[in-house]
Amino acid sequence: MTEQAQAVAAARAEGAGAQRTPGSHGGHGMHGSQGSDAQGTAEQRREQMLRAALEVISERGYPDTRIADVAERIGISPALVIYYFKTKDQLLTEAIRYSEDQWYASCQRRMASLPTAAGQLEELVAMSCLPEADPEPPGYWLLWLDFWAQAARNAEVASVRQKSDERWRQMITSLVLAGQAAGEFRGIDAAAFAISLSALLDGLAVQIALGDPVVDQAGAFELSMHFVADQLGFQWTPGRGRAATAAQAQET
């Protein structure tokens, strides 16, 4: 049996185990346990590949990344990666989805402890601009540059990009509507504001990722927060909260 056939056989065995269901006499028997274990193993393997893909693509760039590079990073056969993710484009889009889901989960946890919509929106901006607030490694912004470039030429990647941007703008819109309902923000068009803020943050992130000497992370955060406060009609003072933390980090 060839290496590729062995890898496919092993992956199919994992999938078959994950699809097993408990017998008719309850869900605590051996078959249920084996199915759960196999499903967990397959999911862990998949996440391992996605994390490796994020690392390799952010380091080398999407055009110079091969399936073999991702497989080598975690010591498995390239055929096994291909079994899970049929093409390199699919691996990129699934890695982006995985990274995005992890980012939003972290964002929701952080915002849950903040009592105001203004504070939650500030946290969202901080996570987009400041390294100490962003749960993702700094190099991951370069991965997004590759993702956007591929979206301009690949319909499948473009569809994922569209859904990603819709999710991003919807989150901002929801925060603005909550702040308006609480009397924190003035009554502007929340959806239009979300388009403007998301475009501003994405544009600044590109400059940061490219190492532009004029656009540093603390400056991008303050610029964004001035825009947010001006548009939504609330007071925000530089040098407090996230801005102070960023300034102190740059001085040390």
C-alpha positions, 0 to 999 in steps of 0.5 A: 500500500502506498503512503498516500493510500495508507494516509487516506485509509487512516483518515477514513478510519478516523471518520468512520469512528467519528460517525459511530452512534451509541446502541439502542440501549443508551449512550454510555456503552463502549460503542458510544465512547469509541465514537466520541473518542474517534470524533475527538481525535479527528477534530484535534487532527484537523485543528492541528493542521489548521494551526500549522497552516496559519503559522506556515502561511503567515511566515512564508506567504500563501504563494510560497506555501505548499501542502507538504510544508504544512504536513512537515510542520506537524510531522504527518503525510501530505496525503493526510492533509489533502484528505482533510482539505482537498486543495490549498485554497480550501486549506487557506479558507478553513484556516481563516475561518478557524482563526476568525472563530478563535478571535471572536470567541476571545472577543466575546469573553472580554466584552462580557465583563465590560458594562457599557457599549462604549467600553465594549467597542473600545475593546473591539478597536483595541483588539484590532490595533494593539498587540497586547489586546490581540489574541492572534500572533502579529504575523497573522495580519500578513495571512489576511493580506494573502487572503484578501489578495486571493479573494480578488481572483478566486470565487470560493475565497471571495465568498468566504471573504464576503461572509467574513466582512459581513460578520465583522460589520454585523458585530459593530452594528450590534454594539452600536444599536445596543449603545443607542438603546442604552442612551450611550450613543447618538442616533446615527445609521449603525450599519453605515457606521459599521462600514466606515469603521471596519474600512478604517480598521482594515486600512490601518491594519494593512499599514501596521502589517506592512510596517509603515513608519508613520502608522504605529499601533498606538496611533492607529488605536487613538485615531480610530477611537477619536473617529468612533467617539466623534461619530457616536457622540460620546467623550473619549480621552487619549492617555486613559485605558487602552491608550495609556497601556499602549503608550507605556508598552512603547516606552519600555 
